[in-house]
């Protein structure tokens, strides 16, 4: 078994010890090979006035209470886009949209995807009741899977 002493000060010395002097190897600098992701601009999908597909999908097919859908639409947390998707919107503390999830309304073709640039820290949720003594915790903000 080969052991390398702690006093080997650099990579070249360590590599020479392992593979022998004069061997060819390339050095790797982890910092030079970082992938820098450019942050995508967050833009909400175009909204249409019609919400019939949203209501049909969520209330009739998914059996979500109409009152919840009404409230989320009234709070601008849910709308129908120009491709008939449900769009769930989350806002930051000052009211700027920061997150959106699109869910297809065609039950024969499953589609779900976050809008580019979305920040999951601002995922939407129904309003809470500060006078309530109960807390309910769910896996998702609304059942959309």
C-alpha atoms as an extended CHARMM CRD file, in Angstrom:
* protein
*
       145  EXT
         1         1  UNK       CA              0.0000000000        0.0000000000        0.0000000000  PROA      1               0.0000000000
         2         2  UNK       CA              1.2840000000        3.4400000000       -0.9660000000  PROA      2               0.0000000000
         3         3  UNK       CA              1.2240000000        6.1830000000        1.6460000000  PROA      3               0.0000000000
         4         4  UNK       CA              1.7220000000        9.8480000000        0.9300000000  PROA      4               0.0000000000
         5         5  UNK       CA              3.3110000000       11.9440000000        3.6490000000  PROA      5               0.0000000000
         6         6  UNK       CA              1.5290000000       15.0410000000        4.8730000000  PROA      6               0.0000000000
         7         7  UNK       CA              4.6460000000       17.0810000000        4.1170000000  PROA      7               0.0000000000
         8         8  UNK       CA              4.1060000000       16.8600000000        0.3510000000  PROA      8               0.0000000000
         9         9  UNK       CA              3.3810000000       20.5070000000       -0.3050000000  PROA      9               0.0000000000
        10        10  UNK       CA              1.9080000000       20.5250000000       -3.7870000000  PROA      10              0.0000000000
        11        11  UNK       CA             -0.0330000000       18.4940000000       -6.2870000000  PROA      11              0.0000000000
        12        12  UNK       CA              2.9710000000       17.8620000000       -8.5720000000  PROA      12              0.0000000000
        13        13  UNK       CA              4.9520000000       16.2730000000       -5.7520000000  PROA      13              0.0000000000
        14        14  UNK       CA              1.9930000000       14.1370000000       -4.7730000000  PROA      14              0.0000000000
        15        15  UNK       CA              1.3820000000       13.0390000000       -8.3750000000  PROA      15              0.0000000000
        16        16  UNK       CA              5.0950000000       12.2460000000       -8.8690000000  PROA      16              0.0000000000
        17        17  UNK       CA              4.9620000000       10.0940000000       -5.7420000000  PROA      17              0.0000000000
        18        18  UNK       CA              1.8510000000        8.2400000000       -6.9850000000  PROA      18              0.0000000000
        19        19  UNK       CA              2.5870000000        7.7800000000      -10.7060000000  PROA      19              0.0000000000
        20        20  UNK       CA              6.3510000000        8.3130000000      -10.8330000000  PROA      20              0.0000000000
        21        21  UNK       CA              8.6070000000       11.1540000000      -11.9520000000  PROA      21              0.0000000000
        22        22  UNK       CA              8.3050000000       12.2820000000      -15.5640000000  PROA      22              0.0000000000
        23        23  UNK       CA              4.7540000000       10.9550000000      -16.0130000000  PROA      23              0.0000000000
        24        24  UNK       CA              2.2720000000       13.0680000000      -17.9440000000  PROA      24              0.0000000000
        25        25  UNK       CA             -0.7870000000       14.3680000000      -16.1760000000  PROA      25              0.0000000000
        26        26  UNK       CA             -2.9060000000       17.4790000000      -16.3870000000  PROA      26              0.0000000000
        27        27  UNK       CA             -3.7490000000       19.7020000000      -13.4930000000  PROA      27              0.0000000000
        28        28  UNK       CA             -7.3160000000       20.5860000000      -12.6650000000  PROA      28              0.0000000000
        29        29  UNK       CA             -8.3150000000       23.8180000000      -11.0520000000  PROA      29              0.0000000000
        30        30  UNK       CA            -11.8670000000       23.4570000000       -9.7670000000  PROA      30              0.0000000000
        31        31  UNK       CA            -12.3890000000       27.2090000000       -9.6080000000  PROA      31              0.0000000000
        32        32  UNK       CA            -11.5560000000       27.6960000000      -13.3090000000  PROA      32              0.0000000000
        33        33  UNK       CA            -14.2030000000       25.1860000000      -14.3670000000  PROA      33              0.0000000000
        34        34  UNK       CA            -17.2140000000       26.5950000000      -12.5090000000  PROA      34              0.0000000000
        35        35  UNK       CA            -20.3710000000       26.8460000000      -14.5400000000  PROA      35              0.0000000000
        36        36  UNK       CA            -21.7690000000       30.2850000000      -14.0320000000  PROA      36              0.0000000000
        37        37  UNK       CA            -25.5020000000       30.3270000000      -14.5750000000  PROA      37              0.0000000000
        38        38  UNK       CA            -26.9350000000       33.5990000000      -15.7160000000  PROA      38              0.0000000000
        39        39  UNK       CA            -30.1370000000       34.3410000000      -13.8300000000  PROA      39              0.0000000000
        40        40  UNK       CA            -33.1580000000       34.1880000000      -16.1250000000  PROA      40              0.0000000000
        41        41  UNK       CA            -35.5300000000       37.1430000000      -16.1580000000  PROA      41              0.0000000000
        42        42  UNK       CA            -38.8760000000       36.2650000000      -14.5750000000  PROA      42              0.0000000000
        43        43  UNK       CA            -41.8230000000       37.1040000000      -16.8320000000  PROA      43              0.0000000000
        44        44  UNK       CA            -45.3710000000       35.9350000000      -16.1840000000  PROA      44              0.0000000000
        45        45  UNK       CA            -47.1190000000       34.1240000000      -19.0650000000  PROA      45              0.0000000000
        46        46  UNK       CA            -49.7650000000       36.1950000000      -20.9060000000  PROA      46              0.0000000000
        47        47  UNK       CA            -53.0940000000       36.2430000000      -19.0730000000  PROA      47              0.0000000000
        48        48  UNK       CA            -56.5060000000       35.8390000000      -20.7370000000  PROA      48              0.0000000000
        49        49  UNK       CA            -59.8570000000       36.9650000000      -19.3230000000  PROA      49              0.0000000000
        50        50  UNK       CA            -61.4210000000       33.5400000000      -19.7680000000  PROA      50              0.0000000000
        51        51  UNK       CA            -61.0480000000       31.2160000000      -16.7580000000  PROA      51              0.0000000000
        52        52  UNK       CA            -63.3740000000       28.4300000000      -17.9140000000  PROA      52              0.0000000000
        53        53  UNK       CA            -60.5400000000       25.8980000000      -18.4370000000  PROA      53              0.0000000000
        54        54  UNK       CA            -59.1200000000       26.6670000000      -14.9750000000  PROA      54              0.0000000000
        55        55  UNK       CA            -62.5060000000       26.0970000000      -13.3050000000  PROA      55              0.0000000000
        56        56  UNK       CA            -63.2450000000       22.9860000000      -15.3490000000  PROA      56              0.0000000000
        57        57  UNK       CA            -59.8760000000       21.4070000000      -14.5980000000  PROA      57              0.0000000000
        58        58  UNK       CA            -59.5670000000       22.3310000000      -10.9180000000  PROA      58              0.0000000000
        59        59  UNK       CA            -63.2080000000       22.0650000000       -9.8290000000  PROA      59              0.0000000000
        60        60  UNK       CA            -64.7530000000       19.4530000000      -12.1270000000  PROA      60              0.0000000000
        61        61  UNK       CA            -61.7870000000       17.1650000000      -12.7460000000  PROA      61              0.0000000000
        62        62  UNK       CA            -59.5740000000       17.6720000000       -9.6570000000  PROA      62              0.0000000000
        63        63  UNK       CA            -62.5640000000       18.2350000000       -7.3200000000  PROA      63              0.0000000000
        64        64  UNK       CA            -61.0770000000       21.3160000000       -5.6530000000  PROA      64              0.0000000000
        65        65  UNK       CA            -63.6850000000       23.5150000000       -3.9960000000  PROA      65              0.0000000000
        66        66  UNK       CA            -64.8660000000       26.3900000000       -6.1660000000  PROA      66              0.0000000000
        67        67  UNK       CA            -64.5450000000       28.7730000000       -3.2110000000  PROA      67              0.0000000000
        68        68  UNK       CA            -60.7880000000       28.1430000000       -3.0360000000  PROA      68              0.0000000000
        69        69  UNK       CA            -60.3800000000       28.6630000000       -6.7900000000  PROA      69              0.0000000000
        70        70  UNK       CA            -62.5150000000       31.8440000000       -6.6000000000  PROA      70              0.0000000000
        71        71  UNK       CA            -60.3700000000       33.1990000000       -3.7660000000  PROA      71              0.0000000000
        72        72  UNK       CA            -57.0640000000       32.4570000000       -5.4840000000  PROA      72              0.0000000000
        73        73  UNK       CA            -58.2990000000       34.1330000000       -8.6900000000  PROA      73              0.0000000000
        74        74  UNK       CA            -59.5400000000       37.1660000000       -6.7100000000  PROA      74              0.0000000000
        75        75  UNK       CA            -56.1340000000       37.4180000000       -4.9820000000  PROA      75              0.0000000000
        76        76  UNK       CA            -54.3600000000       37.2000000000       -8.3850000000  PROA      76              0.0000000000
        77        77  UNK       CA            -52.6870000000       33.9630000000       -7.3160000000  PROA      77              0.0000000000
        78        78  UNK       CA            -54.2990000000       31.9890000000      -10.1340000000  PROA      78              0.0000000000
        79        79  UNK       CA            -55.2320000000       32.7330000000      -13.7370000000  PROA      79              0.0000000000
        80        80  UNK       CA            -55.5340000000       31.1430000000      -17.1730000000  PROA      80              0.0000000000
        81        81  UNK       CA            -52.7800000000       31.8540000000      -19.6940000000  PROA      81              0.0000000000
        82        82  UNK       CA            -53.0240000000       32.1250000000      -23.4770000000  PROA      82              0.0000000000
        83        83  UNK       CA            -52.2820000000       28.3810000000      -23.7990000000  PROA      83              0.0000000000
        84        84  UNK       CA            -55.1520000000       27.4220000000      -21.4370000000  PROA      84              0.0000000000
        85        85  UNK       CA            -52.8370000000       26.5080000000      -18.5600000000  PROA      85              0.0000000000
        86        86  UNK       CA            -53.5780000000       27.2460000000      -14.9200000000  PROA      86              0.0000000000
        87        87  UNK       CA            -50.9320000000       29.6890000000      -13.7200000000  PROA      87              0.0000000000
        88        88  UNK       CA            -50.3090000000       29.8020000000       -9.9660000000  PROA      88              0.0000000000
        89        89  UNK       CA            -48.4840000000       32.9820000000       -8.9230000000  PROA      89              0.0000000000
        90        90  UNK       CA            -46.4940000000       33.7430000000       -5.7640000000  PROA      90              0.0000000000
        91        91  UNK       CA            -45.5840000000       37.2420000000       -4.6010000000  PROA      91              0.0000000000
        92        92  UNK       CA            -42.8640000000       38.7640000000       -2.4580000000  PROA      92              0.0000000000
        93        93  UNK       CA            -43.6360000000       40.8010000000        0.6480000000  PROA      93              0.0000000000
        94        94  UNK       CA            -44.1360000000       44.0300000000       -1.3140000000  PROA      94              0.0000000000
        95        95  UNK       CA            -46.4960000000       42.4190000000       -3.8300000000  PROA      95              0.0000000000
        96        96  UNK       CA            -44.2090000000       41.7650000000       -6.8050000000  PROA      96              0.0000000000
        97        97  UNK       CA            -44.7740000000       38.4500000000       -8.6130000000  PROA      97              0.0000000000
        98        98  UNK       CA            -41.6870000000       36.2660000000       -8.0890000000  PROA      98              0.0000000000
        99        99  UNK       CA            -42.8690000000       32.7180000000       -8.8050000000  PROA      99              0.0000000000
       100       100  UNK       CA            -45.2270000000       31.0190000000      -11.2720000000  PROA      100             0.0000000000
       101       101  UNK       CA            -46.1820000000       27.4100000000      -11.8960000000  PROA      101             0.0000000000
       102       102  UNK       CA            -48.0320000000       26.4270000000      -15.0660000000  PROA      102             0.0000000000
       103       103  UNK       CA            -50.3020000000       23.3800000000      -14.9610000000  PROA      103             0.0000000000
       104       104  UNK       CA            -51.9950000000       22.0540000000      -18.0720000000  PROA      104             0.0000000000
       105       105  UNK       CA            -55.7810000000       21.8190000000      -18.0430000000  PROA      105             0.0000000000
       106       106  UNK       CA            -56.0670000000       18.9550000000      -20.5320000000  PROA      106             0.0000000000
       107       107  UNK       CA            -56.5180000000       15.7780000000      -18.4490000000  PROA      107             0.0000000000
       108       108  UNK       CA            -55.2870000000       13.6410000000      -21.3700000000  PROA      108             0.0000000000
       109       109  UNK       CA            -51.9550000000       15.4550000000      -21.5490000000  PROA      109             0.0000000000
       110       110  UNK       CA            -50.1850000000       16.0470000000      -18.2360000000  PROA      110             0.0000000000
       111       111  UNK       CA            -48.1320000000       19.2140000000      -18.1660000000  PROA      111             0.0000000000
       112       112  UNK       CA            -46.5800000000       21.0520000000      -15.2460000000  PROA      112             0.0000000000
       113       113  UNK       CA            -43.6290000000       23.4180000000      -15.1840000000  PROA      113             0.0000000000
       114       114  UNK       CA            -42.2270000000       26.4360000000      -13.4120000000  PROA      114             0.0000000000
       115       115  UNK       CA            -41.8630000000       29.6670000000      -15.3440000000  PROA      115             0.0000000000
       116       116  UNK       CA            -38.1910000000       30.5000000000      -16.0200000000  PROA      116             0.0000000000
       117       117  UNK       CA            -36.6830000000       32.7120000000      -13.3500000000  PROA      117             0.0000000000
       118       118  UNK       CA            -39.1910000000       31.6490000000      -10.6800000000  PROA      118             0.0000000000
       119       119  UNK       CA            -38.0240000000       31.7790000000       -7.0800000000  PROA      119             0.0000000000
       120       120  UNK       CA            -39.4930000000       28.8870000000       -5.0510000000  PROA      120             0.0000000000
       121       121  UNK       CA            -39.1790000000       30.9120000000       -1.8620000000  PROA      121             0.0000000000
       122       122  UNK       CA            -42.2530000000       32.8000000000       -3.0860000000  PROA      122             0.0000000000
       123       123  UNK       CA            -44.4840000000       29.8850000000       -4.0640000000  PROA      123             0.0000000000
       124       124  UNK       CA            -48.1860000000       30.7760000000       -3.7500000000  PROA      124             0.0000000000
       125       125  UNK       CA            -50.4410000000       29.7330000000       -0.9240000000  PROA      125             0.0000000000
       126       126  UNK       CA            -54.0250000000       30.4220000000        0.0700000000  PROA      126             0.0000000000
       127       127  UNK       CA            -54.4290000000       33.2180000000        2.5920000000  PROA      127             0.0000000000
       128       128  UNK       CA            -54.2080000000       32.2510000000        6.2480000000  PROA      128             0.0000000000
       129       129  UNK       CA            -56.5980000000       33.1840000000        9.0460000000  PROA      129             0.0000000000
       130       130  UNK       CA            -54.6570000000       34.9160000000       11.8440000000  PROA      130             0.0000000000
       131       131  UNK       CA            -57.5480000000       34.3310000000       14.3020000000  PROA      131             0.0000000000
       132       132  UNK       CA            -57.3940000000       30.5570000000       13.9040000000  PROA      132             0.0000000000
       133       133  UNK       CA            -55.7870000000       28.3230000000       16.5200000000  PROA      133             0.0000000000
       134       134  UNK       CA            -55.2030000000       25.6010000000       13.9140000000  PROA      134             0.0000000000
       135       135  UNK       CA            -52.3260000000       25.1320000000       11.5210000000  PROA      135             0.0000000000
       136       136  UNK       CA            -52.5570000000       22.8480000000        8.5010000000  PROA      136             0.0000000000
       137       137  UNK       CA            -49.4020000000       21.7870000000        6.6630000000  PROA      137             0.0000000000
       138       138  UNK       CA            -49.5730000000       20.3410000000        3.1620000000  PROA      138             0.0000000000
       139       139  UNK       CA            -47.0620000000       19.0390000000        0.6600000000  PROA      139             0.0000000000
       140       140  UNK       CA            -48.2520000000       21.4530000000       -2.0420000000  PROA      140             0.0000000000
       141       141  UNK       CA            -50.0480000000       24.7920000000       -2.0600000000  PROA      141             0.0000000000
       142       142  UNK       CA            -52.8940000000       23.2120000000       -4.0160000000  PROA      142             0.0000000000
       143       143  UNK       CA            -53.2800000000       19.6740000000       -5.3090000000  PROA      143             0.0000000000
       144       144  UNK       CA            -51.9650000000       19.9680000000       -8.8660000000  PROA      144             0.0000000000
       145       145  UNK       CA            -50.0640000000       16.7580000000       -9.5060000000  PROA      145             0.0000000000
